[in-house]
Amino acid sequence: MSPALTGALAGLILAVSALIFGFWGFILVALFMAIGAVVGRVVSGQIDIRNIVNAFTGRSTS
């Protein structure tokens, strides 16, 4: 799936949620979409969660 199509589908979902659920429903759907995107990148290996945890705990080598 191309990035343009993915963005269009995300925009469609957010627009429909804003129309149906109002502002707070829109915010909730956007938050869940962001969480889902991060989880998907962690599962696919694009984000290494151990490096992020080490950076927050002060054990980063950089």
C-alpha positions, 0 to 999 in steps of 0.5 A: 500500500502506498503512503499516499493511499495510507494517508488518505485512508487515515484521513477518511477514518478521522473525518468520519469519526469527527462527524459521528463522535464529535471532537472528543471521539475524534481525539480518541480515534486519533490517539488509538491510531497513533498507538496502533502505528507505534505497535505495528512498527515495534512488531515489524522491527522498525522501532527497537523498544529496548533503545527507547527504554534505555534512553529514558532510564539513563542507560544510553550509550550515545 
